[in-house]
Amino acid sequence: MVYDTTTGAERGHDDGKGPSRRAVLASTGALGGIVIAGCLGDDDDNGDDDDGADDDGAADDTETDDENGEGGQVAIISSDAGFGDNAFNDNALAGLQDAEDEFGIEITQVEETETANFDARQEDLAADGSYDLIVMVGYQHYEGLVENAEAYPDQYWMLINDHVEGADNVSGWIEMNNEMSFLAGVAAATLTQEEIEHGDSSTEPDEATVGFAGGEDIDLINAFEQSYIEGVEWVDEDVEVLTGYGGSFSDTEALSDVASSQFDDGADIVWHAAAAAGAGAFSAAQDNDRFALGVDSDQSEGDEQYADVILGSAIKDLREATYMVTEATLEDDWDSVSGEQNLSIEQETIDFIVGQEFEGELPDSLDENIEDGKQAIIDGDVELTCGPTGC
């Protein structure tokens, strides 16, 4: 068994000033440590009587406590985008790093980019019997977890972007990606109609055109796209929205081509939903003297080399969620996080924040429209076509 203890990150605090930068919501840009690339061991290494698991497959909590004291061990399996995306995966990992700072936990990162292997990676970790909590990034882990949560009933699991009905040992977090995407659309539609100049980049208010650059053309990202369009239309139905897909969550060049094409066609702001490939949208914005918006976390920090073109980011507080579930696990308070949980605007865990180079520089209309948009969602005045994971 190979372990990877990652470097802790300092936890920030919400300053309560609307769509501004908040450290607690920003994933760390430098995520240290060695990543275990999709392999913890073969089947012969798992399931033996001396592997730290009970005969029924459940984790032996007593042995873990004896070995690790109050710290404990937590494992995290990436989505197919992998770590280093400065978005979804890194945001989840940052919460564990916060818990490492606070509680002295030991973190094992398992980078698995093949969805067909998710089931096996889950089983490897559970059968090992060492982990207080296993975190899985992405709804693609759902099918394997349905079986593994039942096979290892004493193992605590955290699933991001889905939940397993009736599985008390699973903390399933539904992120309201549709609400987050709506706010990105509100921001894009607001800012494209304002005169903004920063460095070599500028908007053309007379054009009022924005873009959406998705990663893979799948139901989840289709829901991002549609909710983004509805956010744009909520501000002004006359704003044109250009859309396209790069076909990958890791190919930055392909996404740069998509964004560049949209800039060529008149967009002055492009929002991406493409994980690590999203850096391609930022580089295209720099090359075309235009702007972009980040996703999931404050990408003006995570992708600091593009901070001069990232007006802001639509974010979800996944970092706080992974910290919270880890804390509940270690403090024997699992009931507080068991079952379906949510990240939403109403719970103040979905928001839009301004990029670090634009704080205090953007028009008041952005703050006003974002706050009005959030209230409209809370009041039920906006009914989005798509759910958080599909349409």
N, C-alpha and C positions, 0 to 999 in steps of 0.2 A: 504494500500500500504506500503510495506516495502522497505526502501532505504538502500543502502550500499555504503558508501563513502570509497573508497579504498585509500591506501597510495600512494602518488606520488613517481615517480622514477626520478632520475636525468638524464637529456638528455645528451648523449655523442656527440662527434664530430668525423667525418671521418678524419683519419690521412693521407689518400692517399698513403699508402705504400703497395699496393697490398694485397695479402692474409694474412693479419695480424688481430689480434683482434681489433674490433672497438666497443666501448660501445654503439654507436647509433644503432647497429644492434643486440645487445644482449638483450634478454628478461630477466626480473628480476627473480631471483630465489625465492624470498620471496614475495608473492603477498598477502598482508594483506586484512582483511575485511571478512565479513560474506557473503557467497554465497547464493543466493536465489535458492534453489534446485528445479527447474522446475515448480514453481507455483507462480503466482503473485496475484491470486484471481480467483473466479469463475465468470461465465458469468453474475451473478446478480450485480457484482461490476463494470461492464463495460457498457459504452454506455449511461449512464444517462446524463441528461442535465447539472448536476452540476459536471461532472467528468473532466472538463478541456478541453473537445472537443466540437467543433461546432456541430450543428445539422446534418451536412453532414458527420460527422466522422473525420473531419480534426482537427489537433492539434491547440489549441488556443495559438499562440505564445505570445500574449500580456500578458496573465495570467502568463505564464512561466517566462517571463522577469520580471514581477512585483515581483514574488516570489523569484527569484534567482539573480536579478541584471545582471551583465555582465557574471556571471559564467555559468548559464544554466545547463541543465541536459542531460546526455548521458547514454543510456542503451546498454548493450552488451549481446547477447545470444550466448552461447558456441556452438561448434560442439558437436557431440555425444561423443567425447573423454573427454570433460569436462575441467574445469580449473585445474591448477596444473600439466599440461603435460610438462612444461618446454620447450615448442615448440610452436606449431601453436596458440593455444588459449592464452597462456600466453604472447606471442609476440604481439598479437593484443591488449590485455589488457594493456600491458606496454605503448603503444602509448597513450592510454587514460589517463594513470597515468601521463605521461609527460604533457598532456594537462591540467590535474588537477593542476599540479605544476604551469603551465604558466598562466592559465585562471581562476582557481578556480572552475572548473566544478564539479558537483556532479555525481558520477558514480553509476549506478545500474547494478550489475552482475546477470544474470539469467543463472544458470547452468541447461541445459536441455540435457540429454543424450539419450532421446528417439526421434528419428527423426520423428516419427508419430505425435509428439506434437509440432513440430516447428511452424506450421501454427498458432496454438492456442496461443503460446507464443508471436509471432509477433503481433497478433491481440490484445492480452491483453495490450501490451505496447502502441500500437497506439491508442487504444480506451481510454486509460487513459488520453492521451492528454498532458502529462507533459514533453515529451522528445523532445529536439531540434534535436536529432539524435539517430537512433537505428542501432546498428552494429550487423551483423549476421556473425558468423564464419563458413564458409563451404558452398560448393555448394549445399548441401542437403537442404538448406533453400530456394532454387530457386522456387520450385513449389508453396509454400505458399506465397512467396513474389509477384509472378505474380498477384495474386488476391488482396493481401493486399496493394500493391503499388497503385493499381487502386482505391481501396475502401477508401484509406486515401491519397488523392493526395497532401495534404499540409504537410504531414509527410516526413521528410528526412530520407532516408535509406542508409546504406552502406552494400553491399554484397561482401563477400570475396570468391574468386575462381569462380565467375560467374558474369554475368550482365543480366539485363532485357531490352531487345531491346525496344526502344521507351518510356521507363519510365524515364522522366526527373528528377523525384524526387529520383532516385536511383543512387548511385555512385557504380558501379560494378567493382571490381578489379580482373583482370585475372592475377594470378601469374604464371609465366613461370616455373612451376615445372619441366618441361622436361629439361630446361636449367640448373636449379639448380642440378638436378639429373645427368646430363651429367658432370658437374664439379666435383661432388662427385666421379664419375667413373674415371675421369682423375686423381684425387688425389689418389684414391685407387690403380690404376694401376701403378702410378709413385712410390708410397711409398713401395709397396710390392716388388719392384725390388731393393730397397735400404736397406743397413744394418742399422737398427735402434734399439737402445737399450735404455730403460728407466726404471729404477727400475727393476722389475722382468720380464718385458715384452720385447719381441724382435721380429723381423721379420726374415723370412728365404727366402732370395732373390732367392735361387735356386728353390724354390717351385713356386713362383709367382702365388699365388692363393688368391682370395678375395671373400667375401660373401655379399649377400644382404638379409636382414631379414625384411620382410614386415609385417604389421599389418593385416588388413582384406584383403582377396583376392578379390579386386574389381577393376573396370576399372581404377580409379584414381591411386591406388598403383601399378597396372600393368604397368602404364605409367612411374611411378618412376623407376620401375625395368628395363624396356626396355631401357630407356634413360641412366640409370646408366651403363648398359652393353655396350651401344654404346660409352659412355665416356671411359670405359676401353679399348674397341677395338680400339678407336681412338689413344690411346697411344701405345698399343701393342696387336695385335690379339692373341698372344700366352698366354696371361694371362688368367687363368681359373677363371670363375665366378660361384660360388655356390649360389643357391637361395632357399628361403623357406618362409613360412608364419606362423605366430603364431595364426591367426584367430581372433585377437582382438586388439583394440587400448589401452587397459588398463591392460591386463594380462601380467605382466612382467615375470612371471615364464614360460609361454608358449613361449615367445620370447627368453628368455634365453636358453631354450631347443633347439630352432632353431639355434641360434648363436653358442651354444656349439657344436652342431652336425657339423656345418661348420668348426669350429676350429679343431675338431677331424679329419675332412677330408682334412686338410691342409691349410685352410685359415688363414692368419695372420692378416687380417684387415676385419672387417665387418661393412658395412653401414646399418643403419636401416631407415625405413620409417614407423614408428609405433606409433607416438605421445608418450603418457605417457608410453606405454609398452616398448618403446625403452630403458628404463633404464635396462631392462633385457639383452640387447645386451652388455651394458657397464659392467654389473656385470659378464657376461660370459667372457668378455675380461680379466677382472681382474683374474678370476678363472683359466683361461687357459694361462695366461702370454702372451696375445696377445694384439691387439689394435682395436679400433673402431672409427667410424666417426659419428658426430652428424648431425641433420637435422633441418632446419627452422631458428634456432638461435644459438648463441654460447653456445653449451651445456656443454662446459668445465666450464662455469660459472653457468649455470642453474642447472647442475648436478655435482656440484663441487667435490663431494665425488669420482667421477670417472675421475677427471681431469687427473690423471696419465696415463690413457689409451686412452683418446680422443685426437687423433692427430690433429683434426680440425673438422670443421662443414661446410656443404653446407648451405647457408643461403639466406633468402629473407627478404627484409626490410619492413616487414609488420608493424613493430612498427612505422616507419616514415609515412606509409600510413594512419593508423588510426589517428595519430596526425594531419596530413595534412587535412584530411576530417573534423575532429572536428574543426580545426582552420577556415577552409573555411565556415563551418556552422555558427559559432559564429560571423564571420566577414561579414556575408551577401555576400559571394562570392561563392555561390553554383555552379554557372555556370562553375567555374574552375575545379570542380571535378565531375560534372554530367556526366552520361553515362559511357561508357566503359573506364577503365583505366588499365594500365599495370605495372607489376613489371618484369623487364627483365635485362639481361646482358647489353644490349645497353644503358639502362637508369641508369646503375650502381646501380641497386637495387637487383640484384642477384649476389652472389659472393661465394667464398670459403675463410674461414679464419682459421688460425692456432690456435690450442688449447693453453690455457694460460700457460701450463707447457712446451710447445714446441717452444715458440717464439725464433727465432734465432738459433734453434737446428736442424731444418730439412734441408735436402739437397736443394741446389739451383735449382735442377731439378724440384721441386714442383712449385716454383714460376714461372719458365720458362714455364712449361707445362700448368699451370693454365692460365697465361696471353695469351699464344698462343691459348689455347682452347677458351677463351672468344673472341679473335679476329676472330677466325674461325667462330664462331656463328654469330658475327656482320657482317662479310663479306659474309655470306651465303655459306661458303665453307663446312659447316656441315649442313645436312638436317636430322633432327631427325624424326624417324618413328612415334612417338607419339606426340600428342598435350599436353597442360598443364594439362588437366583433363581426358585424356583417349587416347586410340589408335584407 
